[in-house]
Amino acid sequence: MAIASPTDTVPVVSGGRDGRFAKGLIVIGSAILGVAVLAAIFAPLLSSWGPTEIDPAGTLKAPGGAHLLGSDGNGMDVWSRMLHAARIDLGVAICAVALAVVIGTLLGLLAGYLGGWIDDVLMRVVDIFQAFPTFILALAVAALLGGGFGNLVITIAAVNAPAYARLVRAEVRTLREMPYIDAARTAGASTAGILWRHVLPNSLTPIRVIAPLNCGWAMLTLAGLSFLGLGITVPTAEWGSMISLGTSDVVAGRWWTSVPPGLALLVCVLGFSLLGEGLQERAEAKRR
């Protein structure tokens, strides 16, 4: 009777179809986001106009000549504003998701590991937040706190943190029953030490998958708030406010005031989505 080797029972994922597909998604998504980040960093070098500089020669100029993508109704260069807006949109989205991950992970760790009344209280608070539609809750928090970079980061983090708390809690409730956790308790490790050294690192796998996808949704939330006047307002460059400002111009055939920022938003959200999907495919492939 032939003895099965380890490779007969454990599929090699990295060279298979699933591994190549996941790697392709990750590479494409990372490339898109890399270009967006570079465009945001070098925005002053890629345009001769400032994001709030007004062309005294006129407004609503068609693309070409001094304005690569034309000018808007205020006489500001669309290309320059689109590049500088990437700093706001990417910055708010990444900072908000990072803050949501920190808050949600902390709450999920405490609720999942300690259990009891702490779990009941924290999860009821999470249920209250999740009872509201995400964007409606974001509208209410933004109306309460107002616009501005910091307030928008807090707003978007507040509506996304409960999902991370529930996700981490589910992971921790499984991990706390593992034999190595019992061994750590028996060895006299403190609760904080067990959480930091053993539970936290092993509960972050779903977070790494969901966070990039959540960055795309955070960008859409920011654009929606700005479109409705509760986010970043003119003259500060932001894709949602640019789309809102140029909505009436599109009907009149002046598409360049809204279409470029809309496409920039679409491409960045696509990049985050591809990166998140790639990470999810890779995690599932390794699990199989």
C-alpha beads as a LAMMPS data file, in Angstrom:
LAMMPS data file: protein, C-alpha beads

288 atoms
287 bonds

1 atom types
1 bond types

-500.0 500.0 xlo xhi
-500.0 500.0 ylo yhi
-500.0 500.0 zlo zhi

Masses

1 110.0

Atoms # bond

1 1 1 0.000 0.000 0.000
2 1 1 1.366 3.370 -0.998
3 1 1 1.897 5.906 1.752
4 1 1 0.367 9.285 0.989
5 1 1 2.756 12.211 1.135
6 1 1 1.758 15.534 2.734
7 1 1 1.227 17.054 -0.702
8 1 1 -1.354 14.359 -1.489
9 1 1 -3.673 15.607 1.249
10 1 1 -2.865 19.327 1.467
11 1 1 -3.486 21.272 -1.756
12 1 1 -0.740 23.605 -2.871
13 1 1 -2.606 26.856 -3.303
14 1 1 0.102 29.308 -4.264
15 1 1 0.636 27.761 -7.688
16 1 1 -2.975 26.895 -8.422
17 1 1 -5.695 28.732 -10.251
18 1 1 -7.117 30.262 -7.046
19 1 1 -3.699 31.505 -5.970
20 1 1 -2.991 33.141 -9.329
21 1 1 -6.453 34.714 -9.451
22 1 1 -6.108 36.164 -5.962
23 1 1 -2.616 37.447 -6.707
24 1 1 -3.857 39.092 -9.903
25 1 1 -6.637 40.902 -8.048
26 1 1 -4.226 42.088 -5.377
27 1 1 -1.695 43.329 -7.937
28 1 1 -4.287 45.202 -10.013
29 1 1 -5.960 46.751 -6.989
30 1 1 -2.633 47.768 -5.468
31 1 1 -1.492 49.269 -8.778
32 1 1 -4.657 51.382 -9.070
33 1 1 -4.333 52.645 -5.520
34 1 1 -0.605 53.228 -5.953
35 1 1 -1.237 55.492 -8.938
36 1 1 -3.930 57.363 -6.989
37 1 1 -1.611 57.885 -4.022
38 1 1 1.233 59.099 -6.241
39 1 1 -1.141 61.487 -8.036
40 1 1 -2.252 62.880 -4.685
41 1 1 1.312 63.296 -3.409
42 1 1 2.644 64.957 -6.559
43 1 1 -0.514 66.934 -7.351
44 1 1 1.254 70.333 -7.208
45 1 1 3.794 69.116 -9.767
46 1 1 1.208 67.662 -12.158
47 1 1 -0.768 70.859 -12.626
48 1 1 0.213 74.496 -13.115
49 1 1 -2.974 75.650 -11.363
50 1 1 -3.760 75.605 -7.659
51 1 1 -6.881 73.737 -6.474
52 1 1 -8.630 76.988 -5.486
53 1 1 -6.993 79.290 -8.022
54 1 1 -9.528 81.123 -10.202
55 1 1 -8.887 81.787 -13.879
56 1 1 -9.665 85.469 -14.473
57 1 1 -10.122 84.773 -18.182
58 1 1 -13.423 82.948 -17.701
59 1 1 -15.416 80.037 -16.329
60 1 1 -16.661 76.705 -17.708
61 1 1 -13.898 76.472 -20.282
62 1 1 -13.858 73.245 -22.293
63 1 1 -10.945 70.804 -21.866
64 1 1 -7.797 71.827 -23.698
65 1 1 -5.423 74.720 -23.755
66 1 1 -4.549 76.094 -20.327
67 1 1 -6.989 73.704 -18.610
68 1 1 -6.388 70.036 -19.354
69 1 1 -9.872 69.027 -18.156
70 1 1 -11.488 72.438 -18.427
71 1 1 -12.624 74.784 -15.664
72 1 1 -15.706 74.712 -13.450
73 1 1 -18.402 77.287 -12.804
74 1 1 -16.100 79.198 -10.448
75 1 1 -13.235 79.303 -12.944
76 1 1 -11.119 76.731 -11.054
77 1 1 -9.085 74.109 -12.900
78 1 1 -10.837 70.709 -12.846
79 1 1 -7.633 68.677 -13.341
80 1 1 -5.863 70.359 -10.418
81 1 1 -8.880 70.031 -8.136
82 1 1 -9.343 66.369 -9.057
83 1 1 -5.722 65.592 -8.130
84 1 1 -5.783 67.533 -4.871
85 1 1 -9.154 66.010 -3.948
86 1 1 -7.481 62.594 -3.846
87 1 1 -5.636 63.752 -0.722
88 1 1 -8.898 64.439 1.094
89 1 1 -10.824 61.394 -0.128
90 1 1 -8.052 58.848 0.395
91 1 1 -6.933 60.458 3.650
92 1 1 -10.390 60.537 5.224
93 1 1 -11.227 57.005 4.079
94 1 1 -7.992 55.407 5.320
95 1 1 -7.929 57.316 8.621
96 1 1 -11.606 56.598 9.284
97 1 1 -11.265 52.871 8.611
98 1 1 -8.099 52.690 10.724
99 1 1 -9.897 54.378 13.626
100 1 1 -12.929 52.104 13.169
101 1 1 -10.657 49.037 13.214
102 1 1 -8.955 50.164 16.439
103 1 1 -12.210 50.953 18.252
104 1 1 -14.095 47.928 16.915
105 1 1 -11.239 45.531 17.639
106 1 1 -10.901 46.777 21.215
107 1 1 -14.635 46.418 21.879
108 1 1 -14.749 43.010 20.194
109 1 1 -11.792 41.730 22.221
110 1 1 -13.316 42.785 25.525
111 1 1 -16.804 41.528 24.694
112 1 1 -15.682 38.219 23.222
113 1 1 -13.076 37.270 25.819
114 1 1 -14.614 38.559 29.054
115 1 1 -18.225 37.700 28.217
116 1 1 -20.896 38.129 30.877
117 1 1 -22.474 41.521 31.486
118 1 1 -19.638 43.298 29.643
119 1 1 -20.481 41.359 26.503
120 1 1 -24.198 42.086 26.946
121 1 1 -23.720 45.845 27.417
122 1 1 -21.233 46.317 24.568
123 1 1 -23.257 44.259 22.120
124 1 1 -26.469 46.140 22.938
125 1 1 -24.661 49.399 22.159
126 1 1 -23.445 47.852 18.898
127 1 1 -27.003 46.728 18.101
128 1 1 -28.264 50.296 18.546
129 1 1 -25.754 51.614 16.018
130 1 1 -26.390 48.802 13.553
131 1 1 -30.161 49.288 13.768
132 1 1 -29.816 52.410 11.612
133 1 1 -28.947 52.341 7.894
134 1 1 -25.258 53.224 7.649
135 1 1 -25.579 56.303 5.460
136 1 1 -28.561 57.664 7.414
137 1 1 -26.549 57.323 10.631
138 1 1 -23.609 59.038 8.927
139 1 1 -25.902 61.909 7.916
140 1 1 -27.079 62.338 11.502
141 1 1 -23.574 62.240 12.997
142 1 1 -22.198 64.594 10.326
143 1 1 -25.036 67.039 10.937
144 1 1 -24.244 66.912 14.664
145 1 1 -20.452 67.248 14.405
146 1 1 -20.218 69.363 11.250
147 1 1 -17.774 69.115 8.353
148 1 1 -13.996 69.224 8.423
149 1 1 -11.393 66.489 8.043
150 1 1 -11.335 65.394 11.684
151 1 1 -15.090 65.405 12.151
152 1 1 -15.634 63.387 8.986
153 1 1 -13.056 60.815 10.096
154 1 1 -14.919 60.454 13.410
155 1 1 -18.289 60.274 11.621
156 1 1 -17.298 57.519 9.206
157 1 1 -15.397 55.615 11.904
158 1 1 -18.415 55.736 14.221
159 1 1 -20.736 54.105 11.690
160 1 1 -18.210 51.404 10.730
161 1 1 -16.730 50.442 14.119
162 1 1 -19.747 48.318 15.244
163 1 1 -19.281 45.902 12.333
164 1 1 -15.646 45.327 13.304
165 1 1 -16.624 44.871 16.951
166 1 1 -19.088 42.108 16.084
167 1 1 -16.646 40.462 13.670
168 1 1 -13.774 40.386 16.180
169 1 1 -16.090 39.241 18.966
170 1 1 -17.103 36.198 16.920
171 1 1 -13.453 35.304 16.295
172 1 1 -12.463 35.795 19.927
173 1 1 -15.308 33.623 21.238
174 1 1 -13.866 30.779 19.181
175 1 1 -10.234 31.467 20.039
176 1 1 -10.762 31.675 23.810
177 1 1 -11.691 27.962 23.873
178 1 1 -8.466 26.877 22.147
179 1 1 -6.029 24.662 24.108
180 1 1 -3.155 27.144 23.838
181 1 1 -5.289 29.788 25.569
182 1 1 -5.963 27.347 28.419
183 1 1 -2.240 26.627 28.569
184 1 1 -1.466 30.340 28.818
185 1 1 -3.965 30.735 31.662
186 1 1 -2.477 27.725 33.458
187 1 1 0.999 29.214 33.069
188 1 1 -0.197 32.314 34.924
189 1 1 -0.393 34.754 32.015
190 1 1 -2.469 37.848 32.688
191 1 1 -5.659 38.598 30.792
192 1 1 -4.019 41.560 29.071
193 1 1 -1.040 39.413 28.087
194 1 1 -3.240 36.664 26.659
195 1 1 -5.281 39.174 24.674
196 1 1 -2.207 40.953 23.305
197 1 1 0.051 37.986 22.567
198 1 1 -2.363 35.217 21.610
199 1 1 -5.921 36.368 20.916
200 1 1 -5.393 39.646 19.052
201 1 1 -2.927 38.397 16.389
202 1 1 -5.127 35.412 15.587
203 1 1 -8.339 37.438 15.348
204 1 1 -7.125 39.959 12.750
205 1 1 -7.372 37.771 9.640
206 1 1 -10.962 38.788 8.740
207 1 1 -10.098 42.424 9.536
208 1 1 -7.309 42.412 6.935
209 1 1 -9.807 41.198 4.352
210 1 1 -12.692 43.528 5.189
211 1 1 -10.728 46.756 5.795
212 1 1 -9.778 47.439 2.130
213 1 1 -13.377 46.876 1.028
214 1 1 -14.524 49.179 3.815
215 1 1 -12.156 51.915 2.570
216 1 1 -14.068 51.968 -0.713
217 1 1 -17.381 52.286 1.115
218 1 1 -15.887 55.031 3.290
219 1 1 -14.966 56.997 0.168
220 1 1 -18.517 56.642 -1.140
221 1 1 -19.896 57.768 2.219
222 1 1 -17.651 60.832 2.216
223 1 1 -18.617 61.681 -1.363
224 1 1 -22.299 61.294 -0.504
225 1 1 -22.013 63.564 2.527
226 1 1 -20.137 66.191 0.500
227 1 1 -22.648 65.915 -2.331
228 1 1 -25.409 66.779 0.162
229 1 1 -23.411 69.630 1.694
230 1 1 -22.548 67.905 4.997
231 1 1 -18.974 66.952 4.166
232 1 1 -16.166 68.898 2.511
233 1 1 -17.530 72.094 0.998
234 1 1 -16.361 74.349 -1.830
235 1 1 -13.760 75.768 -2.371
236 1 1 -11.883 72.823 -0.823
237 1 1 -11.322 70.175 -3.489
238 1 1 -13.247 66.942 -2.860
239 1 1 -14.763 64.590 -5.416
240 1 1 -18.271 64.530 -3.965
241 1 1 -18.537 68.314 -3.745
242 1 1 -17.104 68.627 -7.272
243 1 1 -19.781 66.275 -8.607
244 1 1 -22.466 68.223 -6.768
245 1 1 -21.182 71.560 -8.063
246 1 1 -21.172 70.353 -11.663
247 1 1 -24.483 68.477 -11.697
248 1 1 -26.394 71.262 -13.409
249 1 1 -23.599 71.732 -15.946
250 1 1 -23.863 68.122 -17.147
251 1 1 -27.464 68.708 -18.206
252 1 1 -26.257 71.654 -20.303
253 1 1 -23.585 69.520 -21.992
254 1 1 -20.624 70.669 -19.889
255 1 1 -19.726 67.184 -18.738
256 1 1 -16.160 67.942 -17.651
257 1 1 -17.199 69.527 -14.350
258 1 1 -18.664 66.278 -12.923
259 1 1 -17.540 63.303 -15.005
260 1 1 -13.760 63.386 -14.200
261 1 1 -14.189 63.462 -10.404
262 1 1 -16.892 60.802 -10.704
263 1 1 -14.552 58.555 -12.683
264 1 1 -11.728 59.165 -10.200
265 1 1 -14.020 58.093 -7.357
266 1 1 -15.132 55.016 -9.303
267 1 1 -11.571 53.940 -10.094
268 1 1 -10.364 54.317 -6.491
269 1 1 -13.328 52.396 -5.095
270 1 1 -12.665 49.712 -7.716
271 1 1 -9.046 49.519 -6.576
272 1 1 -10.043 48.987 -2.949
273 1 1 -12.658 46.423 -4.012
274 1 1 -10.171 44.420 -6.099
275 1 1 -7.617 44.481 -3.291
276 1 1 -10.196 43.315 -0.749
277 1 1 -11.539 40.608 -3.055
278 1 1 -8.006 39.401 -3.738
279 1 1 -7.207 39.145 -0.040
280 1 1 -10.483 37.313 0.545
281 1 1 -9.801 34.857 -2.292
282 1 1 -6.312 34.198 -0.953
283 1 1 -7.590 33.601 2.576
284 1 1 -10.262 31.202 1.343
285 1 1 -7.774 29.405 -0.885
286 1 1 -5.380 28.884 2.020
287 1 1 -8.245 27.628 4.175
288 1 1 -9.218 25.085 1.489

Bonds

1 1 1 2
2 1 2 3
3 1 3 4
4 1 4 5
5 1 5 6
6 1 6 7
7 1 7 8
8 1 8 9
9 1 9 10
10 1 10 11
11 1 11 12
12 1 12 13
13 1 13 14
14 1 14 15
15 1 15 16
16 1 16 17
17 1 17 18
18 1 18 19
19 1 19 20
20 1 20 21
21 1 21 22
22 1 22 23
23 1 23 24
24 1 24 25
25 1 25 26
26 1 26 27
27 1 27 28
28 1 28 29
29 1 29 30
30 1 30 31
31 1 31 32
32 1 32 33
33 1 33 34
34 1 34 35
35 1 35 36
36 1 36 37
37 1 37 38
38 1 38 39
39 1 39 40
40 1 40 41
41 1 41 42
42 1 42 43
43 1 43 44
44 1 44 45
45 1 45 46
46 1 46 47
47 1 47 48
48 1 48 49
49 1 49 50
50 1 50 51
51 1 51 52
52 1 52 53
53 1 53 54
54 1 54 55
55 1 55 56
56 1 56 57
57 1 57 58
58 1 58 59
59 1 59 60
60 1 60 61
61 1 61 62
62 1 62 63
63 1 63 64
64 1 64 65
65 1 65 66
66 1 66 67
67 1 67 68
68 1 68 69
69 1 69 70
70 1 70 71
71 1 71 72
72 1 72 73
73 1 73 74
74 1 74 75
75 1 75 76
76 1 76 77
77 1 77 78
78 1 78 79
79 1 79 80
80 1 80 81
81 1 81 82
82 1 82 83
83 1 83 84
84 1 84 85
85 1 85 86
86 1 86 87
87 1 87 88
88 1 88 89
89 1 89 90
90 1 90 91
91 1 91 92
92 1 92 93
93 1 93 94
94 1 94 95
95 1 95 96
96 1 96 97
97 1 97 98
98 1 98 99
99 1 99 100
100 1 100 101
101 1 101 102
102 1 102 103
103 1 103 104
104 1 104 105
105 1 105 106
106 1 106 107
107 1 107 108
108 1 108 109
109 1 109 110
110 1 110 111
111 1 111 112
112 1 112 113
113 1 113 114
114 1 114 115
115 1 115 116
116 1 116 117
117 1 117 118
118 1 118 119
119 1 119 120
120 1 120 121
121 1 121 122
122 1 122 123
123 1 123 124
124 1 124 125
125 1 125 126
126 1 126 127
127 1 127 128
128 1 128 129
129 1 129 130
130 1 130 131
131 1 131 132
132 1 132 133
133 1 133 134
134 1 134 135
135 1 135 136
136 1 136 137
137 1 137 138
138 1 138 139
139 1 139 140
140 1 140 141
141 1 141 142
142 1 142 143
143 1 143 144
144 1 144 145
145 1 145 146
146 1 146 147
147 1 147 148
148 1 148 149
149 1 149 150
150 1 150 151
151 1 151 152
152 1 152 153
153 1 153 154
154 1 154 155
155 1 155 156
156 1 156 157
157 1 157 158
158 1 158 159
159 1 159 160
160 1 160 161
161 1 161 162
162 1 162 163
163 1 163 164
164 1 164 165
165 1 165 166
166 1 166 167
167 1 167 168
168 1 168 169
169 1 169 170
170 1 170 171
171 1 171 172
172 1 172 173
173 1 173 174
174 1 174 175
175 1 175 176
176 1 176 177
177 1 177 178
178 1 178 179
179 1 179 180
180 1 180 181
181 1 181 182
182 1 182 183
183 1 183 184
184 1 184 185
185 1 185 186
186 1 186 187
187 1 187 188
188 1 188 189
189 1 189 190
190 1 190 191
191 1 191 192
192 1 192 193
193 1 193 194
194 1 194 195
195 1 195 196
196 1 196 197
197 1 197 198
198 1 198 199
199 1 199 200
200 1 200 201
201 1 201 202
202 1 202 203
203 1 203 204
204 1 204 205
205 1 205 206
206 1 206 207
207 1 207 208
208 1 208 209
209 1 209 210
210 1 210 211
211 1 211 212
212 1 212 213
213 1 213 214
214 1 214 215
215 1 215 216
216 1 216 217
217 1 217 218
218 1 218 219
219 1 219 220
220 1 220 221
221 1 221 222
222 1 222 223
223 1 223 224
224 1 224 225
225 1 225 226
226 1 226 227
227 1 227 228
228 1 228 229
229 1 229 230
230 1 230 231
231 1 231 232
232 1 232 233
233 1 233 234
234 1 234 235
235 1 235 236
236 1 236 237
237 1 237 238
238 1 238 239
239 1 239 240
240 1 240 241
241 1 241 242
242 1 242 243
243 1 243 244
244 1 244 245
245 1 245 246
246 1 246 247
247 1 247 248
248 1 248 249
249 1 249 250
250 1 250 251
251 1 251 252
252 1 252 253
253 1 253 254
254 1 254 255
255 1 255 256
256 1 256 257
257 1 257 258
258 1 258 259
259 1 259 260
260 1 260 261
261 1 261 262
262 1 262 263
263 1 263 264
264 1 264 265
265 1 265 266
266 1 266 267
267 1 267 268
268 1 268 269
269 1 269 270
270 1 270 271
271 1 271 272
272 1 272 273
273 1 273 274
274 1 274 275
275 1 275 276
276 1 276 277
277 1 277 278
278 1 278 279
279 1 279 280
280 1 280 281
281 1 281 282
282 1 282 283
283 1 283 284
284 1 284 285
285 1 285 286
286 1 286 287
287 1 287 288
